Amino acid sequence: MPDRGEGAAAELAALLTARHSCRGFLADPVPDVVLDRIFGVAQRTASWCNTQPWQVHLVSGAARDRLSQRLVDDVRDNPESSDLPMPEQYVGVYQDRRREAGFALYEAVGVERSDREARARQAMLNYTFFGAPHVAIVTTDSSQGTYGAVDCGAYVANVLNAATAEGVATIAQAAIAMRSTPVREVLGLPDDRLVVCAVSLGRADPDHPANAFRTSRALPADVVVRVEA
């Protein structure tokens, strides 16, 4: 592979900086050729012993609408059901970061922090995929355990970045995995597949207020510990 040096590093940095979680999509579908390129690039993701445990159900059109309606009904009628354990709690800096992102979203869409009903309506938009025309349901093989889920996380990151490179907006959604039972039923997933998350894809609505804010990132010095002696 040719040595691209600083140019490639700058391109990667620009790509990662440009990517954001889109919460307002245009209804127009993404051409199949573009979707094929996105998932083709993501398939190069490194994995534990090259197991590549991820599988993807790319749901569009009428199937997308059925899945959305089933999720909305499930929120109304049933408790959460997740194939993988959710975080027990958010404490310290993790709670701080979570709140910062949430409050920035509410401010962008004009929701008061104290307005629980408006916050609930915003949360429900997860289950209509924020209007995205496509949603990719990512699953892992149950026999691969924690490392299978870790590999799927790396795959999801590459889907997000590959989509950004194609001018396609995305949002990774753990909320969908918290409703694994209806997802499994609609897609007919076998018992050995575990729902990890969803990724909604489409063209960003440039006029949607939810797309006007960006989350912050910790400094590298806050997370990298150098051990040299």
Phi and psi restraints in degrees (value plus and minus 20) as a CYANA .aco file:
   2 PRO   PHI     -81.4   -41.4
   2 PRO   PSI     128.8   168.8
   3 ASP   PHI    -100.4   -60.4
   3 ASP   PSI      88.9   128.9
   4 ARG   PHI    -114.4   -74.4
   4 ARG   PSI     -34.8     5.2
   5 GLY   PHI      35.8    75.8
   5 GLY   PSI    -155.2  -115.2
   6 GLU   PHI     -83.3   -43.3
   6 GLU   PSI     -49.9    -9.9
   7 GLY   PHI     -82.3   -42.3
   7 GLY   PSI     -66.0   -26.0
   8 ALA   PHI     -86.1   -46.1
   8 ALA   PSI     -59.0   -19.0
   9 ALA   PHI     -83.6   -43.6
   9 ALA   PSI     -60.7   -20.7
  10 ALA   PHI     -86.2   -46.2
  10 ALA   PSI     -59.0   -19.0
  11 GLU   PHI     -83.6   -43.6
  11 GLU   PSI     -62.7   -22.7
  12 LEU   PHI     -85.1   -45.1
  12 LEU   PSI     -63.8   -23.8
  13 ALA   PHI     -81.5   -41.5
  13 ALA   PSI     -61.4   -21.4
  14 ALA   PHI     -85.1   -45.1
  14 ALA   PSI     -59.0   -19.0
  15 LEU   PHI     -84.2   -44.2
  15 LEU   PSI     -67.2   -27.2
  16 LEU   PHI     -85.6   -45.6
  16 LEU   PSI     -54.3   -14.3
  17 THR   PHI     -90.7   -50.7
  17 THR   PSI     -55.9   -15.9
  18 ALA   PHI     -93.1   -53.1
  18 ALA   PSI     -51.2   -11.2
  19 ARG   PHI     -85.4   -45.4
  19 ARG   PSI     119.2   159.2
  20 HIS   PHI    -170.6  -130.6
  20 HIS   PSI     145.8   185.8
  21 SER   PHI    -103.6   -63.6
  21 SER   PSI      93.9   133.9
  22 CYS   PHI    -105.2   -65.2
  22 CYS   PSI     110.9   150.9
  23 ARG   PHI    -143.3  -103.3
  23 ARG   PSI       5.8    45.8
  24 GLY   PHI    -180.3  -140.3
  24 GLY   PSI      88.5   128.5
  25 PHE   PHI    -132.0   -92.0
  25 PHE   PSI     134.8   174.8
  26 LEU   PHI    -100.5   -60.5
  26 LEU   PSI     133.1   173.1
  27 ALA   PHI     -97.4   -57.4
  27 ALA   PSI     -36.3     3.7
  28 ASP   PHI     -81.6   -41.6
  28 ASP   PSI     109.2   149.2
  29 PRO   PHI     -88.7   -48.7
  29 PRO   PSI     132.8   172.8
  30 VAL   PHI    -102.6   -62.6
  30 VAL   PSI     114.1   154.1
  31 PRO   PHI     -76.0   -36.0
  31 PRO   PSI     124.9   164.9
  32 ASP   PHI     -77.5   -37.5
  32 ASP   PSI     -57.0   -17.0
  33 VAL   PHI     -84.0   -44.0
  33 VAL   PSI     -54.0   -14.0
  34 VAL   PHI     -92.6   -52.6
  34 VAL   PSI     -63.9   -23.9
  35 LEU   PHI     -79.5   -39.5
  35 LEU   PSI     -61.1   -21.1
  36 ASP   PHI     -81.9   -41.9
  36 ASP   PSI     -59.0   -19.0
  37 ARG   PHI     -87.0   -47.0
  37 ARG   PSI     -61.4   -21.4
  38 ILE   PHI     -79.2   -39.2
  38 ILE   PSI     -71.2   -31.2
  39 PHE   PHI     -95.1   -55.1
  39 PHE   PSI     -44.3    -4.3
  40 GLY   PHI     -87.1   -47.1
  40 GLY   PSI     -63.5   -23.5
  41 VAL   PHI     -84.9   -44.9
  41 VAL   PSI     -65.0   -25.0
  42 ALA   PHI     -82.1   -42.1
  42 ALA   PSI     -45.8    -5.8
  43 GLN   PHI     -86.5   -46.5
  43 GLN   PSI     -33.4     6.6
  44 ARG   PHI     -98.4   -58.4
  44 ARG   PSI     -18.2    21.8
  45 THR   PHI     -76.4   -36.4
  45 THR   PSI     115.0   155.0
  46 ALA   PHI     -90.4   -50.4
  46 ALA   PSI     127.4   167.4
  47 SER   PHI    -166.9  -126.9
  47 SER   PSI     141.4   181.4
  48 TRP   PHI     -76.9   -36.9
  48 TRP   PSI      96.4   136.4
  49 CYS   PHI      34.2    74.2
  49 CYS   PSI       6.2    46.2
  50 ASN   PHI      36.6    76.6
  50 ASN   PSI      13.8    53.8
  51 THR   PHI     -91.5   -51.5
  51 THR   PSI     -48.1    -8.1
  52 GLN   PHI      28.1    68.1
  52 GLN   PSI      41.9    81.9
  53 PRO   PHI     -96.2   -56.2
  53 PRO   PSI     -28.1    11.9
  54 TRP   PHI     -94.8   -54.8
  54 TRP   PSI     124.9   164.9
  55 GLN   PHI    -152.6  -112.6
  55 GLN   PSI     132.2   172.2
  56 VAL   PHI    -149.9  -109.9
  56 VAL   PSI     111.2   151.2
  57 HIS   PHI    -125.1   -85.1
  57 HIS   PSI      90.3   130.3
  58 LEU   PHI    -112.2   -72.2
  58 LEU   PSI      89.7   129.7
  59 VAL   PHI    -126.2   -86.2
  59 VAL   PSI     105.8   145.8
  60 SER   PHI    -160.9  -120.9
  60 SER   PSI     151.3   191.3
  61 GLY   PHI      39.3    79.3
  61 GLY   PSI    -157.7  -117.7
  62 ALA   PHI     -83.0   -43.0
  62 ALA   PSI     -53.3   -13.3
  63 ALA   PHI     -85.3   -45.3
  63 ALA   PSI     -58.3   -18.3
  64 ARG   PHI     -81.2   -41.2
  64 ARG   PSI     -63.4   -23.4
  65 ASP   PHI     -84.9   -44.9
  65 ASP   PSI     -60.1   -20.1
  66 ARG   PHI     -82.8   -42.8
  66 ARG   PSI     -64.6   -24.6
  67 LEU   PHI     -83.2   -43.2
  67 LEU   PSI     -63.3   -23.3
  68 SER   PHI     -79.8   -39.8
  68 SER   PSI     -67.7   -27.7
  69 GLN   PHI     -83.5   -43.5
  69 GLN   PSI     -58.5   -18.5
  70 ARG   PHI     -85.3   -45.3
  70 ARG   PSI     -58.5   -18.5
  71 LEU   PHI     -87.2   -47.2
  71 LEU   PSI     -64.3   -24.3
  72 VAL   PHI     -80.1   -40.1
  72 VAL   PSI     -64.2   -24.2
  73 ASP   PHI     -83.0   -43.0
  73 ASP   PSI     -58.5   -18.5
  74 ASP   PHI     -87.2   -47.2
  74 ASP   PSI     -58.2   -18.2
  75 VAL   PHI     -80.5   -40.5
  75 VAL   PSI     -59.8   -19.8
  76 ARG   PHI     -90.5   -50.5
  76 ARG   PSI     -55.9   -15.9
  77 ASP   PHI    -127.1   -87.1
  77 ASP   PSI     -38.2     1.8
  78 ASN   PHI    -157.2  -117.2
  78 ASN   PSI     137.5   177.5
  79 PRO   PHI     -93.1   -53.1
  79 PRO   PSI     148.0   188.0
  80 GLU   PHI     -83.1   -43.1
  80 GLU   PSI     130.4   170.4
  81 SER   PHI    -162.6  -122.6
  81 SER   PSI      94.3   134.3
  82 SER   PHI    -142.1  -102.1
  82 SER   PSI     117.0   157.0
  83 ASP   PHI     -91.6   -51.6
  83 ASP   PSI     -48.1    -8.1
  84 LEU   PHI    -135.7   -95.7
  84 LEU   PSI     127.4   167.4
  85 PRO   PHI     -85.2   -45.2
  85 PRO   PSI     114.1   154.1
  86 MET   PHI    -104.1   -64.1
  86 MET   PSI     142.3   182.3
  87 PRO   PHI     -75.8   -35.8
  87 PRO   PSI     116.3   156.3
  88 GLU   PHI     -87.4   -47.4
  88 GLU   PSI     -58.8   -18.8
  89 GLN   PHI    -185.5  -145.5
  89 GLN   PSI     144.7   184.7
  90 TYR   PHI    -132.5   -92.5
  90 TYR   PSI     101.6   141.6
  91 VAL   PHI    -150.3  -110.3
  91 VAL   PSI     137.9   177.9
  92 GLY   PHI      37.6    77.6
  92 GLY   PSI    -153.6  -113.6
  93 VAL   PHI     -84.5   -44.5
  93 VAL   PSI     -47.8    -7.8
  94 TYR   PHI     -88.2   -48.2
  94 TYR   PSI     -59.7   -19.7
  95 GLN   PHI     -87.7   -47.7
  95 GLN   PSI     -59.2   -19.2
  96 ASP   PHI     -80.5   -40.5
  96 ASP   PSI     -65.8   -25.8
  97 ARG   PHI     -87.2   -47.2
  97 ARG   PSI     -59.5   -19.5
  98 ARG   PHI     -82.9   -42.9
  98 ARG   PSI     -64.9   -24.9
  99 ARG   PHI     -86.2   -46.2
  99 ARG   PSI     -61.5   -21.5
 100 GLU   PHI     -77.8   -37.8
 100 GLU   PSI     -66.4   -26.4
 101 ALA   PHI     -85.1   -45.1
 101 ALA   PSI     -63.4   -23.4
 102 GLY   PHI     -84.1   -44.1
 102 GLY   PSI     -65.4   -25.4
 103 PHE   PHI     -86.1   -46.1
 103 PHE   PSI     -55.6   -15.6
 104 ALA   PHI     -85.2   -45.2
 104 ALA   PSI     -58.9   -18.9
 105 LEU   PHI     -83.8   -43.8
 105 LEU   PSI     -68.2   -28.2
 106 TYR   PHI     -79.5   -39.5
 106 TYR   PSI     -61.3   -21.3
 107 GLU   PHI     -83.0   -43.0
 107 GLU   PSI     -61.1   -21.1
 108 ALA   PHI     -83.4   -43.4
 108 ALA   PSI     -57.2   -17.2
 109 VAL   PHI    -118.5   -78.5
 109 VAL   PSI     -12.6    27.4
 110 GLY   PHI      55.2    95.2
 110 GLY   PSI      12.5    52.5
 111 VAL   PHI    -124.9   -84.9
 111 VAL   PSI     105.4   145.4
 112 GLU   PHI     -90.1   -50.1
 112 GLU   PSI     121.9   161.9
 113 ARG   PHI     -78.1   -38.1
 113 ARG   PSI     -52.1   -12.1
 114 SER   PHI    -103.3   -63.3
 114 SER   PSI     -26.7    13.3
 115 ASP   PHI    -108.9   -68.9
 115 ASP   PSI      69.4   109.4
 116 ARG   PHI     -84.8   -44.8
 116 ARG   PSI     -56.5   -16.5
 117 GLU   PHI     -85.6   -45.6
 117 GLU   PSI     -62.8   -22.8
 118 ALA   PHI     -87.0   -47.0
 118 ALA   PSI     -57.0   -17.0
 119 ARG   PHI     -84.6   -44.6
 119 ARG   PSI     -58.9   -18.9
 120 ALA   PHI     -85.6   -45.6
 120 ALA   PSI     -59.0   -19.0
 121 ARG   PHI     -84.2   -44.2
 121 ARG   PSI     -59.1   -19.1
 122 GLN   PHI     -84.2   -44.2
 122 GLN   PSI     -62.2   -22.2
 123 ALA   PHI     -83.1   -43.1
 123 ALA   PSI     -55.2   -15.2
 124 MET   PHI     -84.3   -44.3
 124 MET   PSI     -42.2    -2.2
 125 LEU   PHI     -83.0   -43.0
 125 LEU   PSI     -40.3    -0.3
 126 ASN   PHI     -74.6   -34.6
 126 ASN   PSI     -56.7   -16.7
 127 TYR   PHI    -108.7   -68.7
 127 TYR   PSI     -23.2    16.8
 128 THR   PHI    -127.9   -87.9
 128 THR   PSI      -8.5    31.5
 129 PHE   PHI      39.1    79.1
 129 PHE   PSI       9.7    49.7
 130 PHE   PHI      33.8    73.8
 130 PHE   PSI       7.3    47.3
 131 GLY   PHI      64.9   104.9
 131 GLY   PSI     -17.1    22.9
 132 ALA   PHI     -85.0   -45.0
 132 ALA   PSI     121.8   161.8
 133 PRO   PHI     -97.1   -57.1
 133 PRO   PSI     -34.6     5.4
 134 HIS   PHI    -154.5  -114.5
 134 HIS   PSI     124.8   164.8
 135 VAL   PHI    -157.4  -117.4
 135 VAL   PSI     108.8   148.8
 136 ALA   PHI    -120.5   -80.5
 136 ALA   PSI      99.6   139.6
 137 ILE   PHI    -114.4   -74.4
 137 ILE   PSI      97.8   137.8
 138 VAL   PHI    -120.5   -80.5
 138 VAL   PSI     106.6   146.6
 139 THR   PHI    -144.0  -104.0
 139 THR   PSI     138.4   178.4
 140 THR   PHI    -141.1  -101.1
 140 THR   PSI     143.2   183.2
 141 ASP   PHI    -100.8   -60.8
 141 ASP   PSI     110.2   150.2
 142 SER   PHI     -81.3   -41.3
 142 SER   PSI     -49.1    -9.1
 143 SER   PHI     -93.1   -53.1
 143 SER   PSI     -34.5     5.5
 144 GLN   PHI    -108.5   -68.5
 144 GLN   PSI     -24.9    15.1
 145 GLY   PHI      36.4    76.4
 145 GLY   PSI    -166.5  -126.5
 146 THR   PHI     -79.6   -39.6
 146 THR   PSI     -61.7   -21.7
 147 TYR   PHI     -89.0   -49.0
 147 TYR   PSI     -47.9    -7.9
 148 GLY   PHI     -83.7   -43.7
 148 GLY   PSI     -62.4   -22.4
 149 ALA   PHI     -87.3   -47.3
 149 ALA   PSI     -58.3   -18.3
 150 VAL   PHI     -81.4   -41.4
 150 VAL   PSI     -65.2   -25.2
 151 ASP   PHI     -80.4   -40.4
 151 ASP   PSI     -59.8   -19.8
 152 CYS   PHI     -84.5   -44.5
 152 CYS   PSI     -54.9   -14.9
 153 GLY   PHI     -82.0   -42.0
 153 GLY   PSI     -61.7   -21.7
 154 ALA   PHI     -84.1   -44.1
 154 ALA   PSI     -59.7   -19.7
 155 TYR   PHI     -82.8   -42.8
 155 TYR   PSI     -64.9   -24.9
 156 VAL   PHI     -80.0   -40.0
 156 VAL   PSI     -63.2   -23.2
 157 ALA   PHI     -78.3   -38.3
 157 ALA   PSI     -60.2   -20.2
 158 ASN   PHI     -92.4   -52.4
 158 ASN   PSI     -52.1   -12.1
 159 VAL   PHI     -81.1   -41.1
 159 VAL   PSI     -66.2   -26.2
 160 LEU   PHI     -80.1   -40.1
 160 LEU   PSI     -65.2   -25.2
 161 ASN   PHI     -91.9   -51.9
 161 ASN   PSI     -59.5   -19.5
 162 ALA   PHI     -84.5   -44.5
 162 ALA   PSI     -58.9   -18.9
 163 ALA   PHI     -84.4   -44.4
 163 ALA   PSI     -62.7   -22.7
 164 THR   PHI     -78.9   -38.9
 164 THR   PSI     -61.5   -21.5
 165 ALA   PHI     -82.2   -42.2
 165 ALA   PSI     -45.9    -5.9
 166 GLU   PHI    -112.8   -72.8
 166 GLU   PSI     -17.3    22.7
 167 GLY   PHI      57.7    97.7
 167 GLY   PSI      -0.7    39.3
 168 VAL   PHI    -124.4   -84.4
 168 VAL   PSI     110.6   150.6
 169 ALA   PHI    -104.2   -64.2
 169 ALA   PSI     133.1   173.1
 170 THR   PHI    -165.6  -125.6
 170 THR   PSI     143.6   183.6
 171 ILE   PHI    -169.8  -129.8
 171 ILE   PSI     109.0   149.0
 172 ALA   PHI    -102.7   -62.7
 172 ALA   PSI     114.8   154.8
 173 GLN   PHI    -147.9  -107.9
 173 GLN   PSI      84.2   124.2
 174 ALA   PHI     -90.8   -50.8
 174 ALA   PSI     -43.7    -3.7
 175 ALA   PHI     -76.6   -36.6
 175 ALA   PSI     -54.4   -14.4
 176 ILE   PHI     -89.6   -49.6
 176 ILE   PSI     -57.7   -17.7
 177 ALA   PHI     -87.1   -47.1
 177 ALA   PSI     -42.5    -2.5
 178 MET   PHI     -97.0   -57.0
 178 MET   PSI     -20.2    19.8
 179 ARG   PHI    -146.7  -106.7
 179 ARG   PSI      30.7    70.7
 180 SER   PHI     -82.8   -42.8
 180 SER   PSI     -53.4   -13.4
 181 THR   PHI     -80.3   -40.3
 181 THR   PSI     -72.6   -32.6
 182 PRO   PHI     -85.9   -45.9
 182 PRO   PSI     -53.0   -13.0
 183 VAL   PHI     -81.3   -41.3
 183 VAL   PSI     -65.5   -25.5
 184 ARG   PHI     -82.0   -42.0
 184 ARG   PSI     -61.5   -21.5
 185 GLU   PHI     -88.2   -48.2
 185 GLU   PSI     -65.6   -25.6
 186 VAL   PHI     -86.2   -46.2
 186 VAL   PSI     -59.9   -19.9
 187 LEU   PHI    -110.5   -70.5
 187 LEU   PSI     -28.5    11.5
 188 GLY   PHI      44.0    84.0
 188 GLY   PSI      20.9    60.9
 189 LEU   PHI     -89.4   -49.4
 189 LEU   PSI     118.3   158.3
 190 PRO   PHI     -92.8   -52.8
 190 PRO   PSI     145.7   185.7
 191 ASP   PHI     -83.3   -43.3
 191 ASP   PSI     -44.4    -4.4
 192 ASP   PHI    -106.6   -66.6
 192 ASP   PSI     -16.6    23.4
 193 ARG   PHI    -126.7   -86.7
 193 ARG   PSI     111.2   151.2
 194 LEU   PHI    -132.8   -92.8
 194 LEU   PSI     113.3   153.3
 195 VAL   PHI     -96.2   -56.2
 195 VAL   PSI     102.1   142.1
 196 VAL   PHI    -114.0   -74.0
 196 VAL   PSI     -71.7   -31.7
 197 CYS   PHI    -192.0  -152.0
 197 CYS   PSI    -199.5  -159.5
 198 ALA   PHI    -141.4  -101.4
 198 ALA   PSI     137.2   177.2
 199 VAL   PHI    -149.4  -109.4
 199 VAL   PSI      95.5   135.5
 200 SER   PHI    -107.7   -67.7
 200 SER   PSI     120.3   160.3
 201 LEU   PHI    -154.0  -114.0
 201 LEU   PSI     124.7   164.7
 202 GLY   PHI     151.4   191.4
 202 GLY   PSI    -187.7  -147.7
 203 ARG   PHI    -110.9   -70.9
 203 ARG   PSI     114.3   154.3
 204 ALA   PHI     -88.8   -48.8
 204 ALA   PSI     120.9   160.9
 205 ASP   PHI    -101.5   -61.5
 205 ASP   PSI      89.8   129.8
 206 PRO   PHI     -87.6   -47.6
 206 PRO   PSI     -37.0     3.0
 207 ASP   PHI    -117.5   -77.5
 207 ASP   PSI     -22.3    17.7
 208 HIS   PHI     -97.6   -57.6
 208 HIS   PSI     107.3   147.3
 209 PRO   PHI     -82.7   -42.7
 209 PRO   PSI     -46.4    -6.4
 210 ALA   PHI     -86.4   -46.4
 210 ALA   PSI     -38.3     1.7
 211 ASN   PHI    -110.9   -70.9
 211 ASN   PSI     -11.6    28.4
 212 ALA   PHI    -112.8   -72.8
 212 ALA   PSI     -32.3     7.7
 213 PHE   PHI    -129.8   -89.8
 213 PHE   PSI     140.0   180.0
 214 ARG   PHI    -152.4  -112.4
 214 ARG   PSI     124.3   164.3
 215 THR   PHI    -100.7   -60.7
 215 THR   PSI     137.2   177.2
 216 SER   PHI    -110.1   -70.1
 216 SER   PSI     152.0   192.0
 217 ARG   PHI    -152.8  -112.8
 217 ARG   PSI     125.1   165.1
 218 ALA   PHI     -85.2   -45.2
 218 ALA   PSI     135.4   175.4
 219 LEU   PHI     -92.6   -52.6
 219 LEU   PSI     127.3   167.3
 220 PRO   PHI     -72.7   -32.7
 220 PRO   PSI     -56.5   -16.5
 221 ALA   PHI     -83.9   -43.9
 221 ALA   PSI     -39.9     0.1
 222 ASP   PHI    -100.5   -60.5
 222 ASP   PSI     -35.6     4.4
 223 VAL   PHI    -145.5  -105.5
 223 VAL   PSI     -35.9     4.1
 224 VAL   PHI    -123.7   -83.7
 224 VAL   PSI     100.8   140.8
 225 VAL   PHI    -126.9   -86.9
 225 VAL   PSI      96.3   136.3
 226 ARG   PHI    -105.6   -65.6
 226 ARG   PSI     106.8   146.8
 227 VAL   PHI    -140.9  -100.9
 227 VAL   PSI      90.4   130.4
 228 GLU   PHI    -144.2  -104.2
 228 GLU   PSI     -25.4    14.6
